[in-house]
């Protein structure tokens, strides 16, 4: 364990070096020039600092202040060596981060014991830091495994939808890209944006609980069928309910509220404004944009400009104005996403032919 000694008196340096030589784990690093010692500390981190209070040009208190500002030196124990026993000096040294004091002339037995105590303390710090690092690594590993399990669950749910309704499954996947674009344009942090993108494909998972004849109907739904279709919001929330995984909690809110309208005219709860979860307001815009631009058995897909105009017209009534504006701020990105999936669908049609 390296012990930095800063003292301009050669006899004191020799004495302290000798005392440290009697401590098996201690390696003395002596400096008579405090500036040189600070320069060394900018590159190295000692385990203990023995600091003389009365130094030329740069006194011990200023040296201590500058030591504590260096990376890795905030918690290194520091013993002040001083012949000044006034309370003002002690109080200032304590304020700046001194851990112990030793008043000259030194008692060798006391000096040896105090240095030993501080080195033991530092050893405990180091072991705690190592344990914390190992614990942090273990937490990261556990989080990675949990994330992998969540990802697998999401994929399996999407595969289940794919088997029952390929059109809905493709729609659920496309939603993620539009939702990510809107979240980023709203200025959300990247971690939150990614969770939104990962959760968005599950917004229609409640359709798993609907009958096949409803999902596979090729024409426009009648009023009874439409009422049954609308139950997918609550069914999706029920499927995803009671999870302790943040992604699934968010997906449950999306599933439940992505058909709510900003003015309160939507379903299933008639929520309005900020009472609707932000992620659901984001998905509501992404959902309608993709639904309008996608071909249905009973109508062709709208062109992108017409769909965007629909969003503009619904700004403040059906849709959160901020979410619509966020989408409009990156129309280049919207066109790229739309074109990508349009070309993907065209290639799939050609392969099928």
C-alpha positions as CSV (number, residue, x, y, z in Angstrom):
1,X,0.0,0.0,0.0
2,X,1.6,3.3,-1.2
3,X,1.9,6.0,1.5
4,X,2.5,9.5,0.1
5,X,4.7,11.7,2.3
6,X,4.7,15.4,1.7
7,X,7.2,17.2,3.9
8,X,9.8,19.8,3.0
9,X,12.1,18.8,6.0
10,X,14.6,16.1,4.9
11,X,14.9,14.8,8.5
12,X,11.1,14.4,8.8
13,X,11.0,12.6,5.4
14,X,13.7,10.2,6.6
15,X,12.0,9.6,9.9
16,X,8.6,8.9,8.3
17,X,10.2,6.7,5.6
18,X,11.9,4.7,8.4
19,X,8.6,4.2,10.3
20,X,6.8,3.1,7.2
21,X,9.7,0.6,6.6
22,X,8.6,-1.2,9.8
23,X,5.1,-1.7,8.4
24,X,5.2,-4.7,6.0
25,X,2.4,-3.6,3.7
26,X,3.5,0.1,3.4
27,X,5.5,1.5,0.5
28,X,6.7,5.1,1.2
29,X,6.5,7.6,-1.6
30,X,8.3,10.7,-0.3
31,X,8.1,14.3,-1.7
32,X,9.6,17.5,-0.4
33,X,7.9,19.6,-3.1
34,X,4.1,19.7,-2.7
35,X,3.6,20.7,-6.4
36,X,5.6,17.6,-7.5
37,X,3.5,15.5,-5.1
38,X,0.3,16.9,-6.6
39,X,1.6,16.1,-10.1
40,X,2.3,12.5,-9.1
41,X,-1.2,12.2,-7.6
42,X,-2.7,13.4,-10.9
43,X,-1.4,10.0,-12.4
44,X,-1.4,7.8,-9.3
45,X,-3.7,7.2,-6.3
46,X,-2.0,6.6,-3.0
47,X,-3.5,4.6,-0.1
48,X,-2.6,7.1,2.5
49,X,-1.2,10.7,2.6
50,X,1.0,12.0,5.4
51,X,0.9,15.8,4.9
52,X,2.9,18.5,6.6
53,X,0.9,21.6,7.5
54,X,3.8,24.0,7.3
55,X,5.0,23.9,3.7
56,X,6.8,26.6,1.8
57,X,4.8,28.5,-0.9
58,X,1.9,26.0,-0.8
59,X,0.7,25.4,2.8
60,X,-0.7,22.1,3.9
61,X,-4.3,23.2,3.9
62,X,-4.2,24.4,0.3
63,X,-2.4,21.2,-0.7
64,X,-5.1,19.2,1.0
65,X,-7.8,21.2,-0.9
66,X,-6.1,20.5,-4.2
67,X,-5.6,16.8,-3.3
68,X,-9.3,16.3,-2.7
69,X,-10.1,17.8,-6.1
70,X,-8.1,15.1,-8.0
71,X,-9.9,12.0,-9.4
72,X,-9.8,9.1,-7.0
73,X,-8.4,11.2,-4.1
74,X,-11.7,12.1,-2.5
75,X,-11.7,9.2,0.0
76,X,-8.0,8.5,0.4
77,X,-7.2,8.9,4.2
78,X,-5.1,12.0,5.0
79,X,-3.1,12.5,8.2
80,X,-2.0,16.1,8.9
81,X,1.4,16.6,10.5
82,X,1.5,19.8,12.4
83,X,3.1,21.7,15.3
84,X,0.1,24.1,15.3
85,X,-2.5,22.9,17.8
86,X,-4.9,25.8,17.4
87,X,-8.6,24.8,16.9
88,X,-8.9,27.0,13.8
89,X,-6.3,25.0,11.9
90,X,-7.8,21.7,13.0
91,X,-11.4,22.8,12.0
92,X,-10.2,24.0,8.6
93,X,-8.3,20.8,8.0
94,X,-11.4,18.7,9.0
95,X,-13.6,20.8,6.7
96,X,-11.2,20.1,3.8
97,X,-11.2,16.4,4.4
98,X,-8.4,15.6,6.8
99,X,-9.0,12.2,8.7
100,X,-6.4,12.4,11.5
101,X,-3.8,14.8,13.1
102,X,-0.5,14.1,14.6
103,X,1.3,16.9,16.5
104,X,5.1,17.2,16.5
105,X,7.3,16.1,18.1
106,X,6.2,12.6,17.1
107,X,5.8,9.7,19.4
108,X,7.0,6.8,17.3
109,X,4.6,4.3,18.9
110,X,1.6,6.5,18.4
111,X,2.7,7.3,14.8
112,X,3.1,3.7,13.9
113,X,-0.3,2.8,15.4
114,X,-2.1,5.6,13.7
115,X,-0.6,4.9,10.3
116,X,-1.5,1.2,10.8
117,X,-5.1,2.1,11.6
118,X,-5.5,4.3,8.6
119,X,-4.0,1.7,6.3
120,X,-6.5,-0.9,7.7
121,X,-9.3,1.6,7.1
122,X,-8.1,2.1,3.5
123,X,-7.9,-1.7,3.0
124,X,-11.5,-1.9,4.1
125,X,-12.4,0.8,1.6
126,X,-10.7,-1.1,-1.2
127,X,-12.3,-4.3,-0.4
128,X,-15.7,-2.6,-0.2
129,X,-15.1,-1.0,-3.6
130,X,-14.2,-4.4,-5.0
131,X,-17.3,-6.0,-3.5
132,X,-19.5,-3.1,-4.8
133,X,-18.0,-3.6,-8.3
134,X,-18.6,-7.3,-8.2
135,X,-22.1,-6.7,-6.9
136,X,-22.7,-4.2,-9.7
137,X,-21.5,-6.7,-12.3
138,X,-23.9,-9.4,-10.8
139,X,-26.8,-6.9,-11.0
140,X,-25.9,-6.2,-14.6
141,X,-25.9,-9.9,-15.4
142,X,-29.2,-10.4,-13.7
143,X,-30.7,-7.4,-15.5
144,X,-29.4,-8.7,-18.8
145,X,-31.0,-12.1,-18.2
146,X,-34.3,-10.5,-17.2
147,X,-34.2,-8.3,-20.3
148,X,-33.5,-11.4,-22.5
149,X,-36.5,-13.2,-20.9
150,X,-38.7,-10.1,-21.5
151,X,-37.6,-9.9,-25.1
152,X,-38.3,-13.6,-25.6
153,X,-41.8,-13.1,-24.1
154,X,-42.5,-10.2,-26.4
155,X,-41.4,-12.2,-29.4
156,X,-43.6,-15.1,-28.4
157,X,-46.6,-12.9,-28.0
158,X,-45.9,-11.4,-31.4
159,X,-45.6,-14.9,-32.9
160,X,-48.9,-15.9,-31.4
161,X,-50.5,-12.9,-33.0
162,X,-48.8,-13.7,-36.3
163,X,-50.3,-17.2,-36.3
164,X,-53.8,-15.8,-35.8
165,X,-53.7,-12.6,-37.8
166,X,-50.6,-11.8,-40.0
167,X,-51.9,-8.3,-40.9
168,X,-52.2,-7.3,-37.2
169,X,-48.7,-8.7,-36.5
170,X,-47.1,-6.7,-39.3
171,X,-48.9,-3.6,-38.0
172,X,-47.7,-4.2,-34.5
173,X,-44.1,-4.4,-35.7
174,X,-44.3,-1.2,-37.8
175,X,-45.7,0.8,-34.9
176,X,-42.4,0.5,-33.1
177,X,-40.5,2.6,-35.6
178,X,-43.0,5.4,-35.7
179,X,-43.3,5.4,-31.9
180,X,-39.5,5.6,-31.5
181,X,-39.4,8.6,-33.9
182,X,-42.1,10.5,-32.0
183,X,-40.5,9.7,-28.6
184,X,-37.2,11.0,-29.8
185,X,-38.7,14.2,-31.2
186,X,-40.5,14.8,-27.9
187,X,-37.0,14.9,-26.3
188,X,-37.4,11.8,-24.1
189,X,-34.1,10.2,-22.9
190,X,-32.9,7.4,-25.1
191,X,-33.5,4.7,-22.5
192,X,-37.2,5.8,-22.3
193,X,-37.4,6.0,-26.1
194,X,-36.2,2.4,-26.5
195,X,-38.6,1.1,-23.9
196,X,-41.4,2.8,-25.8
197,X,-40.2,1.2,-29.0
198,X,-39.9,-2.2,-27.4
199,X,-43.4,-2.0,-25.8
200,X,-45.3,-0.5,-28.7
201,X,-45.6,-3.8,-30.7
202,X,-47.8,-5.2,-27.9
203,X,-50.4,-2.5,-28.0
204,X,-52.8,-4.7,-30.0
205,X,-52.0,-8.0,-28.1
206,X,-55.6,-8.0,-26.8
207,X,-56.7,-9.2,-30.3
208,X,-55.4,-12.6,-29.2
209,X,-58.6,-12.9,-27.1
210,X,-60.9,-12.1,-30.0
211,X,-62.7,-14.8,-32.1
212,X,-61.1,-15.8,-35.5
213,X,-64.2,-14.9,-37.5
214,X,-63.8,-11.3,-36.3
215,X,-60.1,-11.0,-36.9
216,X,-60.3,-12.6,-40.3
217,X,-63.4,-10.8,-41.6
218,X,-62.5,-9.3,-45.0
219,X,-65.1,-6.5,-45.0
220,X,-66.1,-3.5,-42.8
221,X,-67.3,-4.5,-39.3
222,X,-70.9,-4.0,-38.3
223,X,-71.8,-2.2,-35.1
224,X,-72.0,-5.4,-33.0
225,X,-68.6,-6.6,-34.4
226,X,-67.1,-3.1,-33.9
227,X,-68.2,-3.2,-30.2
228,X,-66.5,-6.6,-29.8
229,X,-63.4,-5.4,-31.5
230,X,-63.1,-2.5,-29.2
231,X,-62.8,-4.8,-26.2
232,X,-59.3,-5.6,-27.4
233,X,-58.0,-2.6,-25.4
234,X,-59.2,-3.9,-22.1
235,X,-58.3,-7.5,-23.0
236,X,-54.8,-6.5,-23.9
237,X,-54.3,-4.6,-20.6
238,X,-55.6,-7.7,-18.8
239,X,-53.1,-10.0,-20.6
240,X,-50.2,-7.7,-19.6
241,X,-51.5,-6.7,-16.1
242,X,-49.6,-7.2,-12.8
243,X,-46.1,-7.5,-14.2
244,X,-43.2,-6.1,-12.3
245,X,-41.2,-5.6,-15.6
246,X,-41.2,-1.9,-16.6
247,X,-41.5,-2.7,-20.3
248,X,-44.6,-4.9,-19.8
249,X,-46.1,-2.3,-17.4
250,X,-45.7,0.3,-20.2
251,X,-47.1,-2.1,-22.8
252,X,-50.2,-2.6,-20.6
253,X,-50.8,1.1,-20.4
254,X,-50.4,1.3,-24.2
255,X,-52.8,-1.6,-24.8
256,X,-55.4,-0.1,-22.5
257,X,-55.3,3.5,-23.7
258,X,-54.1,3.7,-27.3
259,X,-57.7,4.3,-28.5
260,X,-58.4,7.1,-26.0
261,X,-58.8,10.5,-27.6
262,X,-57.2,13.7,-26.4
263,X,-60.5,15.4,-26.0
264,X,-62.0,12.5,-24.0
265,X,-64.2,11.0,-26.8
266,X,-62.2,7.8,-27.1
267,X,-62.5,4.4,-25.4
268,X,-62.5,2.3,-23.2
269,X,-62.4,4.9,-20.3
270,X,-63.1,8.2,-22.0
271,X,-59.8,9.7,-20.6
272,X,-58.6,13.1,-21.8
273,X,-55.4,15.1,-22.0
274,X,-52.6,14.2,-19.6
275,X,-54.8,11.6,-17.9
276,X,-53.9,9.4,-20.9
277,X,-50.4,7.9,-20.4
278,X,-47.8,9.7,-22.6
279,X,-46.7,6.4,-24.2
280,X,-50.4,5.7,-25.1
281,X,-50.7,9.1,-26.7
282,X,-47.5,8.4,-28.7
283,X,-48.8,5.0,-29.9
284,X,-52.2,6.5,-30.8
285,X,-50.5,8.7,-33.4
286,X,-48.3,6.0,-34.7
287,X,-51.2,3.5,-34.7
288,X,-53.5,5.6,-36.9
289,X,-50.7,6.7,-39.3
290,X,-49.8,3.1,-40.0
291,X,-53.4,1.9,-40.1
292,X,-54.3,4.5,-42.7
293,X,-51.3,3.9,-44.9
294,X,-51.8,0.1,-44.9
295,X,-54.0,-1.6,-47.4
296,X,-57.1,-3.4,-46.0
297,X,-59.3,-6.0,-47.7
298,X,-62.0,-3.4,-48.1
299,X,-59.9,-0.4,-49.1
300,X,-56.4,0.5,-50.5
301,X,-53.9,2.2,-48.2
302,X,-53.9,6.0,-48.1
303,X,-51.0,7.9,-49.5
304,X,-48.7,9.3,-46.8
305,X,-49.7,12.9,-47.4
306,X,-53.4,12.2,-46.9
307,X,-52.7,10.3,-43.7
308,X,-50.5,13.1,-42.3
309,X,-53.3,15.6,-43.1
310,X,-55.7,13.4,-41.1
311,X,-53.3,13.6,-38.1
312,X,-53.2,17.4,-38.5
313,X,-57.0,17.6,-38.6
314,X,-57.2,15.5,-35.5
315,X,-54.6,17.5,-33.6
316,X,-56.0,18.5,-30.2
317,X,-59.2,16.4,-30.6
318,X,-58.3,12.8,-31.3
319,X,-54.5,13.3,-30.9
320,X,-52.1,14.9,-28.5
321,X,-50.9,18.1,-30.3
322,X,-47.4,17.6,-29.0
323,X,-47.2,14.1,-30.4
324,X,-48.5,15.2,-33.8
325,X,-46.0,18.0,-33.9
326,X,-43.2,15.7,-32.9
327,X,-44.1,13.4,-35.9
328,X,-44.2,16.4,-38.2
329,X,-40.8,17.6,-37.1
330,X,-39.2,14.6,-38.7
331,X,-41.1,13.9,-41.9
332,X,-37.9,12.7,-43.6
333,X,-37.8,9.9,-41.0
334,X,-41.5,9.2,-41.4
335,X,-41.1,8.8,-45.2
336,X,-38.1,6.5,-44.7
337,X,-40.0,4.3,-42.4
338,X,-43.1,4.3,-44.7
339,X,-41.0,3.6,-47.8
340,X,-39.1,0.8,-46.1
341,X,-42.2,-1.1,-45.1
342,X,-44.0,-0.4,-48.4
343,X,-41.0,-1.9,-50.3
344,X,-40.9,-4.8,-47.9
345,X,-44.6,-5.6,-48.5
346,X,-44.1,-5.3,-52.3
347,X,-41.2,-7.8,-52.2
348,X,-43.4,-10.2,-50.1
349,X,-46.2,-9.9,-52.7
350,X,-43.8,-10.7,-55.5
351,X,-42.4,-13.7,-53.7
352,X,-45.9,-15.0,-53.1
353,X,-46.8,-14.6,-56.8
